[in-house]
Amino acid sequence: PLGNKTEYAYNPMGLPIGITDASGKTKQLKYNANGQLTRYVDCSGNASQWAYDERGQLVQFTDAAGNITRYRYEAGQLAAIRHADNSEEHFERDAEGRLLTHVDALGRRTEW
């Protein structure tokens, strides 16, 4: 009824690379060859970035303010997260990869 529209642009893989809102502001998205999001620029020009290892696992996220979160894996499973404030979370798994323990950034332990 209001006539507002949002326009989308796509890359050859069918992934959105541009989103223009009703006010004409555009968001941009970039991907790696595997189709994983690597960069997002909001309509104010602030960029967030994602980095992946050779297995395609997320290893680093940098938010628009430059804060970095890092991810570490063991045997292909998430083992730890180091947040931008240097706090850490840890994950312990059994031989089949099932989650056994999670220790959050405050040191609280949950076991399954």
The first five atom37 places (N, CA, C, CB, O) and aatype in JSON, in Angstrom:
{
  "aatype": [14, 10, 7, 2, 11, 16, 6, 18, 0, 18, 2, 14, 12, 7, 10, 14, 9, 7, 9, 16, 3, 0, 15, 7, 11, 16, 11, 5, 10, 11, 18, 2, 0, 2, 7, 5, 10, 16, 1, 18, 19, 3, 4, 15, 7, 2, 0, 15, 5, 17, 0, 18, 3, 6, 1, 7, 5, 10, 19, 5, 13, 16, 3, 0, 0, 7, 2, 9, 16, 1, 18, 1, 18, 6, 0, 7, 5, 10, 0, 0, 9, 1, 8, 0, 3, 2, 15, 6, 6, 8, 13, 6, 1, 3, 0, 6, 7, 1, 10, 10, 16, 8, 19, 3, 0, 10, 7, 1, 1, 16, 6, 17],
  "atom_mask": [
    [1, 1, 1, 1, 1],
    [1, 1, 1, 1, 1],
    [1, 1, 1, 0, 1],
    [1, 1, 1, 1, 1],
    [1, 1, 1, 1, 1],
    [1, 1, 1, 1, 1],
    [1, 1, 1, 1, 1],
    [1, 1, 1, 1, 1],
    [1, 1, 1, 1, 1],
    [1, 1, 1, 1, 1],
    [1, 1, 1, 1, 1],
    [1, 1, 1, 1, 1],
    [1, 1, 1, 1, 1],
    [1, 1, 1, 0, 1],
    [1, 1, 1, 1, 1],
    [1, 1, 1, 1, 1],
    [1, 1, 1, 1, 1],
    [1, 1, 1, 0, 1],
    [1, 1, 1, 1, 1],
    [1, 1, 1, 1, 1],
    [1, 1, 1, 1, 1],
    [1, 1, 1, 1, 1],
    [1, 1, 1, 1, 1],
    [1, 1, 1, 0, 1],
    [1, 1, 1, 1, 1],
    [1, 1, 1, 1, 1],
    [1, 1, 1, 1, 1],
    [1, 1, 1, 1, 1],
    [1, 1, 1, 1, 1],
    [1, 1, 1, 1, 1],
    [1, 1, 1, 1, 1],
    [1, 1, 1, 1, 1],
    [1, 1, 1, 1, 1],
    [1, 1, 1, 1, 1],
    [1, 1, 1, 0, 1],
    [1, 1, 1, 1, 1],
    [1, 1, 1, 1, 1],
    [1, 1, 1, 1, 1],
    [1, 1, 1, 1, 1],
    [1, 1, 1, 1, 1],
    [1, 1, 1, 1, 1],
    [1, 1, 1, 1, 1],
    [1, 1, 1, 1, 1],
    [1, 1, 1, 1, 1],
    [1, 1, 1, 0, 1],
    [1, 1, 1, 1, 1],
    [1, 1, 1, 1, 1],
    [1, 1, 1, 1, 1],
    [1, 1, 1, 1, 1],
    [1, 1, 1, 1, 1],
    [1, 1, 1, 1, 1],
    [1, 1, 1, 1, 1],
    [1, 1, 1, 1, 1],
    [1, 1, 1, 1, 1],
    [1, 1, 1, 1, 1],
    [1, 1, 1, 0, 1],
    [1, 1, 1, 1, 1],
    [1, 1, 1, 1, 1],
    [1, 1, 1, 1, 1],
    [1, 1, 1, 1, 1],
    [1, 1, 1, 1, 1],
    [1, 1, 1, 1, 1],
    [1, 1, 1, 1, 1],
    [1, 1, 1, 1, 1],
    [1, 1, 1, 1, 1],
    [1, 1, 1, 0, 1],
    [1, 1, 1, 1, 1],
    [1, 1, 1, 1, 1],
    [1, 1, 1, 1, 1],
    [1, 1, 1, 1, 1],
    [1, 1, 1, 1, 1],
    [1, 1, 1, 1, 1],
    [1, 1, 1, 1, 1],
    [1, 1, 1, 1, 1],
    [1, 1, 1, 1, 1],
    [1, 1, 1, 0, 1],
    [1, 1, 1, 1, 1],
    [1, 1, 1, 1, 1],
    [1, 1, 1, 1, 1],
    [1, 1, 1, 1, 1],
    [1, 1, 1, 1, 1],
    [1, 1, 1, 1, 1],
    [1, 1, 1, 1, 1],
    [1, 1, 1, 1, 1],
    [1, 1, 1, 1, 1],
    [1, 1, 1, 1, 1],
    [1, 1, 1, 1, 1],
    [1, 1, 1, 1, 1],
    [1, 1, 1, 1, 1],
    [1, 1, 1, 1, 1],
    [1, 1, 1, 1, 1],
    [1, 1, 1, 1, 1],
    [1, 1, 1, 1, 1],
    [1, 1, 1, 1, 1],
    [1, 1, 1, 1, 1],
    [1, 1, 1, 1, 1],
    [1, 1, 1, 0, 1],
    [1, 1, 1, 1, 1],
    [1, 1, 1, 1, 1],
    [1, 1, 1, 1, 1],
    [1, 1, 1, 1, 1],
    [1, 1, 1, 1, 1],
    [1, 1, 1, 1, 1],
    [1, 1, 1, 1, 1],
    [1, 1, 1, 1, 1],
    [1, 1, 1, 1, 1],
    [1, 1, 1, 0, 1],
    [1, 1, 1, 1, 1],
    [1, 1, 1, 1, 1],
    [1, 1, 1, 1, 1],
    [1, 1, 1, 1, 1],
    [1, 1, 1, 1, 1]
  ],
  "atom_positions": [
    [[0.79, -1.21, 0.0], [0.0, 0.0, 0.0], [0.83, 1.27, 0.0], [-0.89, 0.0, 1.17], [0.41, 2.27, -0.6]],
    [[1.99, 1.29, 0.64], [2.79, 2.5, 0.7], [3.68, 2.67, -0.53], [3.66, 2.49, 1.94], [4.2, 3.76, -0.77]],
    [[3.84, 1.62, -1.31], [4.67, 1.7, -2.5], [6.15, 1.59, -2.22], [0.0, 0.0, 0.0], [6.96, 1.77, -3.14]],
    [[6.55, 1.31, -1.0], [7.97, 1.14, -0.68], [8.46, -0.17, -1.25], [8.2, 1.19, 0.85], [7.72, -1.15, -1.31]],
    [[9.71, -0.17, -1.68], [10.26, -1.41, -2.21], [11.7, -1.58, -1.77], [10.15, -1.44, -3.73], [12.42, -0.61, -1.52]],
    [[12.1, -2.82, -1.7], [13.49, -3.19, -1.42], [13.98, -3.95, -2.64], [13.62, -4.04, -0.11], [13.3, -4.85, -3.13]],
    [[15.16, -3.59, -3.12], [15.73, -4.24, -4.3], [16.93, -5.07, -3.9], [16.12, -3.2, -5.37], [17.72, -4.68, -3.03]],
    [[17.07, -6.22, -4.55], [18.16, -7.15, -4.28], [18.96, -7.38, -5.55], [17.63, -8.48, -3.72], [18.39, -7.47, -6.64]],
    [[20.28, -7.48, -5.41], [21.16, -7.86, -6.52], [21.84, -9.16, -6.11], [22.22, -6.72, -6.87], [22.18, -9.34, -4.94]],
    [[22.04, -10.04, -7.07], [22.59, -11.37, -6.78], [23.82, -11.65, -7.63], [21.53, -12.45, -7.01], [23.95, -11.13, -8.74]],
    [[24.73, -12.47, -7.11], [25.88, -12.91, -7.88], [25.48, -14.14, -8.7], [27.11, -13.22, -6.95], [24.36, -14.63, -8.56]],
    [[26.38, -14.66, -9.56], [26.04, -15.83, -10.37], [25.69, -17.08, -9.56], [27.18, -16.14, -11.3], [25.05, -17.99, -10.08]],
    [[26.11, -17.13, -8.29], [25.78, -18.27, -7.43], [24.38, -18.13, -6.81], [26.82, -18.42, -6.32], [23.91, -19.03, -6.12]],
    [[23.73, -17.0, -7.07], [22.41, -16.76, -6.51], [22.42, -16.17, -5.11], [0.0, 0.0, 0.0], [21.39, -16.13, -4.45]],
    [[23.58, -15.71, -4.67], [23.7, -15.12, -3.33], [23.51, -13.61, -3.42], [25.08, -15.46, -2.71], [23.96, -12.99, -4.38]],
    [[22.85, -13.02, -2.44], [22.64, -11.57, -2.48], [23.96, -10.82, -2.3], [21.63, -11.14, -1.4], [24.75, -11.14, -1.4]],
    [[24.19, -9.83, -3.16], [25.4, -9.02, -3.06], [25.08, -7.56, -2.8], [26.23, -9.15, -4.33], [25.97, -6.77, -2.45]],
    [[23.84, -7.19, -2.97], [23.41, -5.83, -2.71], [21.95, -5.8, -2.31], [0.0, 0.0, 0.0], [21.12, -6.49, -2.89]],
    [[21.66, -4.99, -1.31], [20.28, -4.8, -0.86], [20.07, -3.3, -0.74], [20.0, -5.55, 0.52], [20.74, -2.62, 0.04]],
    [[19.13, -2.79, -1.52], [18.81, -1.36, -1.48], [17.43, -1.21, -0.87], [18.89, -0.71, -2.9], [16.45, -1.75, -1.39]],
    [[17.36, -0.47, 0.23], [16.08, -0.33, 0.92], [15.23, 0.78, 0.3], [16.3, -0.05, 2.41], [15.65, 1.44, -0.65]],
    [[14.07, 0.98, 0.85], [13.11, 1.95, 0.3], [13.64, 3.37, 0.31], [11.82, 1.88, 1.08], [13.19, 4.2, -0.48]],
    [[14.58, 3.67, 1.19], [15.15, 5.03, 1.25], [16.35, 5.19, 0.33], [15.54, 5.37, 2.67], [16.96, 6.25, 0.29]],
    [[16.7, 4.12, -0.41], [17.82, 4.18, -1.35], [19.16, 3.84, -0.75], [0.0, 0.0, 0.0], [20.18, 3.95, -1.42]],
    [[19.18, 3.43, 0.49], [20.44, 3.05, 1.14], [20.77, 1.6, 0.8], [20.35, 3.23, 2.68], [19.89, 0.74, 0.77]],
    [[22.06, 1.35, 0.54], [22.49, 0.04, 0.07], [23.4, -0.65, 1.06], [23.19, 0.17, -1.27], [24.27, -0.04, 1.68]],
    [[23.18, -1.95, 1.19], [24.06, -2.84, 1.95], [24.75, -3.73, 0.94], [23.26, -3.69, 3.04], [24.14, -4.15, -0.04]],
    [[26.04, -4.03, 1.17], [26.81, -4.86, 0.24], [27.3, -6.11, 0.95], [27.99, -4.08, -0.35], [27.67, -6.07, 2.12]],
    [[27.3, -7.23, 0.22], [27.77, -8.5, 0.75], [28.75, -9.11, -0.22], [26.59, -9.46, 1.02], [28.57, -9.03, -1.44]],
    [[29.82, -9.72, 0.33], [30.81, -10.42, -0.49], [31.0, -11.82, 0.07], [32.17, -9.65, -0.53], [30.83, -12.06, 1.26]],
    [[31.35, -12.74, -0.83], [31.49, -14.15, -0.48], [32.79, -14.71, -1.03], [30.29, -14.97, -1.01], [33.36, -14.16, -1.98]],
    [[33.27, -15.8, -0.44], [34.43, -16.5, -1.0], [33.94, -17.49, -2.05], [35.24, -17.23, 0.12], [32.74, -17.57, -2.32]],
    [[34.86, -18.23, -2.65], [34.52, -19.17, -3.72], [33.59, -20.28, -3.24], [35.78, -19.78, -4.29], [32.92, -20.92, -4.05]],
    [[33.55, -20.52, -1.92], [32.67, -21.55, -1.36], [31.28, -21.01, -1.01], [33.3, -22.14, -0.12], [30.44, -21.75, -0.49]],
    [[31.04, -19.74, -1.29], [29.75, -19.15, -1.0], [29.57, -18.72, 0.44], [0.0, 0.0, 0.0], [28.45, -18.49, 0.89]],
    [[30.68, -18.62, 1.18], [30.61, -18.19, 2.58], [30.76, -16.67, 2.65], [31.71, -18.89, 3.44], [31.61, -16.09, 1.97]],
    [[29.95, -16.05, 3.46], [30.0, -14.61, 3.62], [31.36, -14.19, 4.17], [28.87, -14.12, 4.56], [31.82, -14.73, 5.17]],
    [[32.02, -13.24, 3.5], [33.32, -12.76, 3.95], [33.31, -11.28, 4.35], [34.35, -12.98, 2.88], [34.15, -10.83, 5.11]],
    [[32.33, -10.54, 3.81], [32.29, -9.11, 4.11], [30.85, -8.6, 3.97], [33.24, -8.31, 3.17], [30.13, -8.95, 3.04]],
    [[30.47, -7.78, 4.93], [29.16, -7.13, 4.9], [29.39, -5.66, 5.2], [28.16, -7.78, 5.92], [29.99, -5.31, 6.21]],
    [[28.9, -4.8, 4.32], [29.01, -3.36, 4.52], [27.59, -2.82, 4.67], [29.78, -2.66, 3.34], [26.76, -2.97, 3.77]],
    [[27.33, -2.2, 5.8], [25.98, -1.67, 6.02], [25.78, -0.36, 5.26], [25.72, -1.45, 7.53], [26.71, 0.14, 4.62]],
    [[24.59, 0.18, 5.32], [24.27, 1.37, 4.53], [25.02, 2.62, 5.0], [22.79, 1.62, 4.57], [24.98, 3.64, 4.32]],
    [[25.7, 2.55, 6.14], [26.52, 3.66, 6.61], [27.99, 3.48, 6.26], [26.38, 3.81, 8.11], [28.81, 4.33, 6.59]],
    [[28.31, 2.38, 5.59], [29.7, 2.11, 5.19], [30.51, 1.34, 6.21], [0.0, 0.0, 0.0], [31.71, 1.17, 6.03]],
    [[29.88, 0.87, 7.28], [30.57, 0.1, 8.3], [30.68, -1.35, 7.86], [29.84, 0.19, 9.67], [29.68, -1.97, 7.47]],
    [[31.89, -1.9, 7.91], [32.13, -3.26, 7.4], [32.39, -4.26, 8.52], [33.3, -3.25, 6.44], [33.09, -3.96, 9.49]],
    [[31.82, -5.44, 8.36], [32.11, -6.6, 9.2], [32.73, -7.65, 8.29], [30.82, -7.16, 9.93], [32.39, -7.73, 7.11]],
    [[33.67, -8.46, 8.84], [34.37, -9.44, 8.01], [34.44, -10.8, 8.69], [35.77, -8.94, 7.68], [34.53, -10.89, 9.92]],
    [[34.4, -11.84, 7.87], [34.5, -13.22, 8.32], [35.67, -13.87, 7.6], [33.18, -14.0, 8.05], [35.87, -13.63, 6.41]],
    [[36.44, -14.7, 8.32], [37.56, -15.44, 7.71], [37.41, -16.91, 8.05], [38.95, -14.89, 8.22], [36.96, -17.27, 9.14]],
    [[37.78, -17.76, 7.1], [37.59, -19.21, 7.23], [38.91, -19.93, 6.99], [36.51, -19.71, 6.25], [39.78, -19.42, 6.29]],
    [[39.04, -21.12, 7.56], [40.23, -21.93, 7.3], [40.02, -22.77, 6.04], [40.55, -22.84, 8.51], [39.0, -22.65, 5.36]],
    [[41.02, -23.61, 5.74], [40.96, -24.43, 4.52], [39.83, -25.45, 4.55], [42.28, -25.15, 4.32], [39.44, -25.97, 3.51]],
    [[39.29, -25.72, 5.72], [38.15, -26.65, 5.84], [36.81, -25.92, 5.74], [38.23, -27.4, 7.18], [35.75, -26.54, 5.78]],
    [[36.88, -24.61, 5.6], [35.66, -23.82, 5.52], [35.06, -23.46, 6.87], [0.0, 0.0, 0.0], [33.92, -23.02, 6.95]],
    [[35.84, -23.65, 7.92], [35.35, -23.34, 9.27], [35.68, -21.89, 9.62], [35.97, -24.29, 10.31], [36.77, -21.4, 9.34]],
    [[34.71, -21.22, 10.22], [34.91, -19.84, 10.63], [36.04, -19.77, 11.66], [33.6, -19.25, 11.21], [35.97, -20.45, 12.69]],
    [[37.06, -18.96, 11.4], [38.17, -18.82, 12.35], [38.25, -17.42, 12.94], [39.48, -19.17, 11.67], [38.86, -17.22, 13.99]],
    [[37.64, -16.44, 12.27], [37.7, -15.09, 12.79], [36.51, -14.26, 12.3], [39.02, -14.42, 12.4], [36.11, -14.36, 11.14]],
    [[35.97, -13.47, 13.19], [34.94, -12.5, 12.85], [35.39, -11.15, 13.36], [33.55, -12.9, 13.45], [35.77, -11.01, 14.52]],
    [[35.36, -10.15, 12.5], [35.68, -8.78, 12.88], [34.43, -7.93, 12.68], [36.89, -8.22, 12.04], [33.92, -7.83, 11.56]],
    [[33.95, -7.33, 13.75], [32.73, -6.54, 13.62], [33.05, -5.15, 13.08], [32.01, -6.42, 14.98], [34.22, -4.81, 12.87]],
    [[32.02, -4.36, 12.85], [32.18, -3.05, 12.24], [33.02, -2.09, 13.08], [30.83, -2.44, 11.98], [33.55, -1.11, 12.55]],
    [[33.14, -2.35, 14.37], [33.95, -1.51, 15.26], [35.4, -2.0, 15.34], [33.34, -1.48, 16.65], [36.21, -1.39, 16.04]],
    [[35.72, -3.08, 14.63], [37.08, -3.62, 14.66], [37.33, -4.64, 15.75], [0.0, 0.0, 0.0], [38.46, -5.09, 15.93]],
    [[36.3, -5.03, 16.48], [36.44, -6.04, 17.53], [36.55, -7.42, 16.88], [35.24, -6.0, 18.51], [35.78, -7.76, 15.98]],
    [[37.51, -8.21, 17.35], [37.79, -9.5, 16.73], [37.41, -10.65, 17.67], [39.27, -9.61, 16.35], [37.77, -10.65, 18.84]],
    [[36.69, -11.61, 17.12], [36.37, -12.85, 17.81], [37.04, -13.97, 17.03], [34.81, -13.08, 17.93], [36.91, -14.04, 15.8]],
    [[37.77, -14.86, 17.74], [38.49, -15.95, 17.08], [37.9, -17.3, 17.51], [40.0, -15.9, 17.41], [37.44, -17.47, 18.64]],
    [[37.94, -18.24, 16.57], [37.38, -19.58, 16.79], [38.48, -20.6, 16.55], [36.16, -19.85, 15.86], [39.22, -20.51, 15.57]],
    [[38.59, -21.6, 17.46], [39.6, -22.66, 17.33], [38.9, -24.0, 17.29], [40.64, -22.6, 18.5], [37.91, -24.24, 17.99]],
    [[39.44, -24.88, 16.45], [38.83, -26.2, 16.24], [39.83, -27.3, 16.56], [38.33, -26.34, 14.79], [41.04, -27.13, 16.41]],
    [[39.32, -28.43, 16.99], [40.11, -29.65, 17.18], [39.34, -30.78, 16.5], [40.36, -29.97, 18.71], [38.16, -30.99, 16.78]],
    [[40.01, -31.49, 15.61], [39.38, -32.6, 14.87], [38.09, -32.15, 14.19], [39.09, -33.77, 15.82], [37.11, -32.89, 14.12]],
    [[38.11, -30.92, 13.68], [36.97, -30.41, 12.94], [35.81, -29.91, 13.79], [0.0, 0.0, 0.0], [34.78, -29.52, 13.25]],
    [[35.97, -29.93, 15.1], [34.9, -29.5, 16.02], [35.33, -28.23, 16.76], [34.55, -30.63, 17.03], [36.5, -28.07, 17.11]],
    [[34.38, -27.34, 16.98], [34.67, -26.12, 17.71], [35.18, -26.46, 19.11], [33.42, -25.22, 17.79], [34.52, -27.17, 19.86]],
    [[36.36, -25.94, 19.45], [36.98, -26.22, 20.75], [37.02, -24.99, 21.64], [38.38, -26.77, 20.55], [36.94, -25.1, 22.87]],
    [[37.15, -23.79, 21.04], [37.25, -22.59, 21.85], [36.85, -21.36, 21.04], [38.67, -22.42, 22.4], [36.99, -21.32, 19.82]],
    [[36.36, -20.38, 21.77], [36.05, -19.07, 21.2], [36.74, -18.04, 22.07], [34.5, -18.82, 21.11], [36.55, -18.02, 23.29]],
    [[37.53, -17.18, 21.46], [38.12, -16.05, 22.18], [37.39, -14.8, 21.7], [39.7, -15.94, 21.94], [37.49, -14.39, 20.54]],
    [[36.66, -14.21, 22.63], [35.86, -13.03, 22.3], [36.73, -11.78, 22.23], [34.74, -12.85, 23.34], [37.89, -11.79, 22.65]],
    [[36.15, -10.73, 21.7], [36.88, -9.47, 21.52], [37.42, -8.91, 22.83], [35.99, -8.45, 20.86], [38.43, -8.21, 22.83]],
    [[36.76, -9.21, 23.95], [37.22, -8.72, 25.25], [38.25, -9.66, 25.9], [36.04, -8.55, 26.19], [38.59, -9.5, 27.07]],
    [[38.74, -10.64, 25.12], [39.71, -11.66, 25.54], [39.13, -12.71, 26.47], [40.88, -11.0, 26.21], [39.88, -13.56, 26.97]],
    [[37.84, -12.69, 26.73], [37.23, -13.78, 27.47], [37.15, -14.99, 26.54], [35.81, -13.39, 28.03], [37.14, -14.84, 25.32]],
    [[37.09, -16.18, 27.13], [37.08, -17.4, 26.32], [35.97, -18.34, 26.73], [38.41, -18.11, 26.42], [35.53, -18.37, 27.88]],
    [[35.53, -19.11, 25.76], [34.62, -20.23, 25.99], [35.34, -21.48, 25.51], [33.23, -20.04, 25.24], [36.11, -21.43, 24.55]],
    [[35.09, -22.6, 26.18], [35.73, -23.86, 25.79], [34.68, -24.95, 25.66], [36.81, -24.27, 26.83], [33.68, -24.98, 26.38]],
    [[34.94, -25.85, 24.72], [34.03, -26.96, 24.44], [34.83, -28.25, 24.46], [33.31, -26.77, 23.07], [35.88, -28.34, 23.83]],
    [[34.34, -29.25, 25.19], [34.98, -30.57, 25.23], [34.02, -31.58, 24.64], [35.4, -30.96, 26.68], [32.82, -31.54, 24.9]],
    [[34.57, -32.5, 23.83], [33.74, -33.49, 23.15], [34.31, -34.89, 23.34], [33.64, -33.17, 21.65], [35.49, -35.05, 23.67]],
    [[33.47, -35.88, 23.14], [33.95, -37.26, 23.21], [34.51, -37.66, 21.84], [32.8, -38.23, 23.64], [34.54, -36.85, 20.92]],
    [[34.95, -38.91, 21.72], [35.59, -39.39, 20.49], [34.68, -39.31, 19.27], [36.06, -40.81, 20.67], [35.16, -39.21, 18.14]],
    [[33.37, -39.34, 19.49], [32.41, -39.24, 18.39], [32.03, -37.8, 18.07], [31.16, -40.04, 18.72], [31.22, -37.55, 17.18]],
    [[32.61, -36.85, 18.8], [32.34, -35.44, 18.55], [31.14, -34.88, 19.29], [0.0, 0.0, 0.0], [30.75, -33.74, 19.06]],
    [[30.55, -35.68, 20.18], [29.4, -35.2, 20.96], [29.87, -34.26, 22.06], [28.61, -36.38, 21.55], [30.86, -34.52, 22.75]],
    [[29.15, -33.17, 22.22], [29.51, -32.18, 23.22], [29.32, -32.75, 24.62], [28.68, -30.91, 23.05], [28.24, -33.24, 24.97]],
    [[30.38, -32.69, 25.43], [30.34, -33.17, 26.81], [30.31, -32.02, 27.81], [31.53, -34.05, 27.09], [29.58, -32.06, 28.79]],
    [[31.12, -30.99, 27.53], [31.28, -29.89, 28.47], [31.4, -28.57, 27.74], [32.5, -30.11, 29.37], [32.04, -28.48, 26.69]],
    [[30.77, -27.56, 28.3], [30.93, -26.18, 27.82], [31.28, -25.33, 29.02], [29.63, -25.65, 27.1], [30.59, -25.35, 30.04]],
    [[32.37, -24.58, 28.91], [32.75, -23.63, 29.95], [32.59, -22.25, 29.33], [34.23, -23.88, 30.47], [33.27, -21.92, 28.36]],
    [[31.7, -21.45, 29.9], [31.43, -20.14, 29.3], [32.49, -19.12, 29.7], [30.05, -19.65, 29.72], [33.42, -19.43, 30.44]],
    [[32.33, -17.9, 29.2], [33.32, -16.85, 29.42], [33.44, -16.44, 30.88], [32.96, -15.64, 28.59], [34.43, -15.8, 31.26]],
    [[32.46, -16.79, 31.71], [32.52, -16.48, 33.14], [33.02, -17.66, 33.96], [31.16, -16.06, 33.64], [33.05, -17.61, 35.19]],
    [[33.42, -18.74, 33.27], [33.94, -19.91, 33.96], [32.87, -20.89, 34.41], [0.0, 0.0, 0.0], [33.18, -21.86, 35.1]],
    [[31.62, -20.64, 34.05], [30.54, -21.56, 34.43], [30.59, -22.79, 33.54], [29.14, -20.86, 34.32], [30.72, -22.69, 32.32]],
    [[30.48, -23.93, 34.16], [30.64, -25.21, 33.47], [29.3, -25.91, 33.34], [31.65, -26.11, 34.21], [28.55, -26.04, 34.31]],
    [[29.0, -26.37, 32.12], [27.8, -27.17, 31.87], [28.25, -28.5, 31.3], [26.81, -26.44, 30.89], [29.06, -28.54, 30.38]],
    [[27.72, -29.58, 31.85], [28.09, -30.92, 31.38], [26.84, -31.64, 30.92], [28.81, -31.73, 32.49], [25.75, -31.45, 31.46]],
    [[27.03, -32.49, 29.9], [25.92, -33.31, 29.39], [26.26, -34.76, 29.52], [25.6, -32.97, 27.94], [25.46, -35.62, 29.15]]
  ]
}
